[in-house]
Amino acid sequence: MVHRYVFSSLLLLFLSAALFSQQNGNSTELSLTSKEARINPNTVRRTSNDQLLELKDSIKRDAEGEVWREADITFPLRIPKGGRYLLSSHVKRTLFPDGPINDLNIKMQIGGQRITKRIVSDARNYTHHVLGDFLITEPDSLLRIWLPKGIQFEKIVINEYFPVTVPKAVQIYQPPIVPPEGHPRLWVNRESLSVVKARLAKGENRSVWQQVKKDALQELTFHFYPWKEIPYSTDLERKVQTKAFYYLMTDDKKVGREAINTLKNYLSVLEYGNINYGDITRDIGHTIYVSALVYDWCNGLLTKQEKKQLYDRMMNLSRKMSIGWPPFKESIVNGHAAEAQVNRDLLSMSIAIYEQDPIPYKYTSYLILEELIPMRRFQYQSPRPSQGVDYGAYRHMWEMNAAWLFYRMSGRQVFDDNIKELPLYWMYMRLPNGQLFRDGDVFREVNRMKPYYWGQPEMLLLDYCYSENAILKAELQRQGGVPDNPILFLLLNNPELIPSEDYSHFPLAFSTGNVTGSLISRTGWNMKPGSDDVVAEIKGGGYLFGNHQHADAGAIQIYYHGLQVCDLGLYISYGSPYDFNFNKRSVSHSMMLVVDPNESFGKDLINDGGTRFNQRSPKSVFDTLHDQWFSNGVVLASNIEYKNSDFQYSYFKVDLANAYSSKVRNYTKTFCFVNTGNKQVPAFIVVLDNITSSNADFKKFWKINTIKEPLISDSSILLHNREETGPIGWTHIKTLLPAKTNRKTVYWNSQDTINPTTPLPAISTHEPETKGYQLVISPQQANKKDTFLNVFLMAADGVKPPSVHFDETNTEYRIKVLDYLVVLPSKSELLPDSFDISLLDHFDQKVILTGLKPGLWYVRKQENNTHFKFKVKENANSLQFSGNYGTYKIWRNNPDSEKQINNINNLQ
């Protein structure tokens, strides 16, 4: 027997001065210290103070830690009763390599259980680690430990294991939807199974099915030793899943038995240990998920004993998830709990084993139906995920797993229909170069050396099939399909739906509403290299949801032949000094900074002058609405104007005061995007910031970021960029306010020492953002109230930008560019109910009026008495009309006006 010496009797050990003690009335703790240990004198020595134990210098250990030899340290556990216990280690690390800090592991054995490996020191924690929870059935079991080089052993602490408390509301919960009798019920039920089978040989499914069939029929050999644990194997689990699916489709019992037998053997030796980094929960969850599929799809082949084995293993693995078991350690509405572990893994397990144990389904259905879905119903009133382009897509993919699992199980779509609109966000964030505007923590950007096309095809598959959307199916094909998940593809894909690549009917602007406010505008849908399209975004208003959401209320981004105004943060590692002091903070975005020198954003965090930094997430809609901490400003107006199906302009106004601390008393930002239809100057944008601080001495910085070094002259700021191939795009910024005599403009990049805000952490990557530039405009004179008015003009290479004519009246700012006149309120947040405008040119001009109260508005040209009537809708607050030389009287809601008008244009 290989472990003959290890299992020899050690009953004469004199140990255990360590005694159990009661803590908090219900927690039993036992400390096994180095002083009480029985040591192997051939391998271990005590340190000079007799407090610690370490391997002798002469001892060499191979990769297995020489566990066939006598243990280095032995303790009798002397627990009062059999049960589940939590073990923790305390060591001192003595080995520090020149390079990366590696994991140091002990080997340990409880009684006659299999020897297991556990981390006791790593790069994140040198001294203390939870080793895991263990089922100890014999009160007098022995604990044997084999030490690695590089540590000194202090003690093992043992506590009784107490499961997570189940909330009272869950204890009495009766799920409104329950799994049907019989199997299958994961991804298919008795009705939909025939539909999936019928699609296997059709269209694009045919070749995928042929490959799955080929893989399923390959012989699967899994070598293992019952006494030796193995790590997680993605490849093996996928092979098991493939065979289980093939059995489901064909009733090939031989292949089904292969899936069952391989999974049983694999689970019998699989061990995750106490790894708690690298998102190990995702791997654990995948094991549970595959086990649930085999349990459900191959149910007719399983014996009663095999069902019990799979059930026990899945439940044991569930405790290792970050959400715990029962699954109430984390909130399901954000964070890792909002990913696969509940929405796919635990839900699949609970559906599969429902007739054996209905409690897991009770817990998981409560989390999804009563907590997640109400929150998403509220959030997706704005079709924009709070967690940004990448984490938003990743987490949405998992909630769509839950949507599909419930739908295929019960025939009911449990999420609100607004979830079907969410994919529009990623379509509108798409740039002509194939990438997306940055939003939230973008984990796809770092160290990409070549152009790439952003994709999340598995999310698209789930979305397109759920809403039968042909446009999304075309985008799925453009992203290359889902070669890594052919089974999900065959379960969902409808080969009879013809994909559509026609974007022509899609609007050119997209407003996301009031919960997560933003406006995305573009001049076209040309996604080919060298596209002349301009794309611009402004965000702000709504609520803060923490985690991967950034402190970026009021930020703008502009693309024209490359990123012109952009974010400069890169998602390197969550919570690092760079991440919390730059990437997630306002300073990495193009937005307003107000520096109160006494403001604190948190321990060890710099004062960047930005909005409040939030890493706390609301747990419910009630929390979101009633805790002012989560307020991120209010969308005051959002309007998209068309004429004869042609996009004219978009208008967005947001009150951002609540996004900042009390240092900002009032702050509104106005953004007006004008689609000129002129190829040489395809668009211009007017941006107005009216801000009042609580102290005149608080320095204000109107800030933008860009990739290439800007050029600054007395009259303008010039930004430029280009893709690897294609023309250069230019953005001319005309600053109208503050006046030239009362403003200072400074720019810098990470290599410069000039920084008028605050020193920032720097990183070095291959990404252009690392070497990008930050530019600020600040008033020279200290005031509580300041106004920043800027015009962005996008012009083709070699084209002289048009002149910008600016006029300020008692009530309005009037900005003339090309044949456009844009009017904004100057002295208050809205224009007065009556005012006049004079047009000086004889050719037709387009007048855009912003900041209008809702209601009926009238326009009359005094020279020929031409009249127009407009209905300004609530929260639209703008209109456009065309005119030429003359004076125009503009007024609102005069009851007698309509009687006097003979020539009325009704423009709704």
DAQUIMO-V946047 format. One record per backbone hydrogen bond with DSSP energy under -1.0 kcal/mol. NH is the residue of the N-H (numbers start at 1). CO is the residue of the C=O. If there is no record, write none. Layout:
nh = [NH,NH]
co = [CO,CO]
This chain:
nh = [4,7,8,13,21,23,26,27,29,30,32,34,38,40,43,44,45,47,50,53,54,56,59,65,69,72,73,74,75,77,79,83,85,86,87,88,89,90,91,92,94,95,104,106,107,108,109,111,113,116,118,120,121,122,129,131,132,134,136,141,143,144,145,146,152,153,154,155,156,157,158,159,160,161,171,172,173,193,196,197,198,199,202,205,206,209,210,211,212,213,214,215,216,217,228,230,237,238,239,240,241,242,243,244,245,246,247,248,249,250,251,253,256,257,258,259,260,261,262,263,264,265,266,267,268,269,270,271,275,282,284,285,286,287,288,289,290,291,292,293,294,295,296,297,298,299,301,307,308,309,310,311,312,313,314,315,316,317,318,320,321,324,328,329,338,339,343,344,345,346,347,348,349,350,351,352,353,356,357,362,363,364,365,366,367,368,369,370,372,373,375,376,377,378,379,380,381,382,384,388,389,394,395,396,397,398,399,400,401,402,403,404,405,406,407,408,409,410,411,419,420,421,424,425,427,428,429,431,434,437,448,454,460,461,462,463,464,465,466,467,468,469,473,474,475,476,477,478,479,480,481,485,489,490,491,492,493,497,500,506,510,512,517,519,520,521,522,523,531,535,536,537,538,539,540,541,542,543,544,549,551,552,554,555,556,557,558,559,560,564,565,566,568,572,576,580,581,582,583,584,588,589,591,593,594,595,599,605,612,624,625,626,627,630,631,632,634,636,637,638,639,641,643,646,648,649,650,651,652,653,654,655,656,659,660,664,665,666,668,669,670,671,672,673,674,675,676,684,685,686,687,688,689,690,691,692,693,694,698,701,702,703,704,706,711,713,717,718,719,721,729,730,731,732,733,734,736,737,742,744,746,748,752,770,771,772,773,774,775,776,777,778,780,786,788,789,790,791,792,793,794,795,796,799,805,807,809,813,814,815,816,817,820,821,822,823,824,826,831,835,837,839,845,846,847,848,849,850,851,852,855,857,858,859,860,861,862,865,868,869,870,871,872,876,877,879,881,883,885,886,888,889,890,891,892,893,897,900,907]
co = [1,3,5,10,29,27,23,23,21,158,156,154,74,72,40,40,54,52,47,153,45,43,56,62,66,145,145,38,143,141,139,136,134,159,132,157,129,155,127,152,150,150,121,118,146,116,144,142,110,108,106,104,104,125,89,87,87,85,83,138,75,109,73,107,92,53,90,90,32,88,30,86,28,84,167,168,170,189,192,193,194,195,199,202,203,205,206,207,208,209,210,211,212,213,225,269,233,234,235,236,237,238,239,240,241,242,243,244,245,246,247,251,252,253,254,255,256,257,258,259,260,261,262,263,264,266,266,230,272,279,280,281,282,283,284,285,286,287,288,289,290,291,292,293,294,296,298,303,304,305,306,307,308,309,310,311,312,313,314,317,318,321,326,323,335,336,339,340,340,341,342,344,345,346,347,348,349,353,353,358,359,360,361,362,363,364,365,366,367,368,371,372,373,374,375,376,378,379,382,385,439,390,391,392,393,394,395,396,397,398,399,400,401,402,403,404,405,406,407,416,417,418,421,422,423,424,425,435,431,429,445,434,456,457,458,459,460,461,462,463,464,464,469,470,471,472,473,474,475,477,476,482,485,486,487,488,489,494,470,503,520,518,541,538,510,536,508,534,528,559,521,557,519,555,517,632,633,515,630,546,584,550,539,552,590,537,565,535,562,558,558,705,588,570,573,576,577,578,578,579,585,586,589,701,609,699,596,602,659,620,621,622,623,627,628,542,655,653,653,875,651,649,646,643,641,641,673,639,671,637,669,634,667,656,657,661,692,692,690,654,688,652,686,650,684,648,682,674,792,672,790,670,788,668,786,666,784,663,695,593,777,591,775,773,718,716,733,711,731,729,721,795,719,793,717,791,789,789,739,778,776,774,749,767,768,769,706,748,704,746,702,744,742,691,689,737,687,734,685,732,683,730,680,796,816,814,812,824,807,822,805,820,817,846,815,848,813,811,851,890,888,886,883,819,881,821,879,823,877,877,872,870,891,868,889,866,887,861,859,905,857,907,855,873,873,849,847,845,841,839,837,860,835,858,833,856,894,897,869]
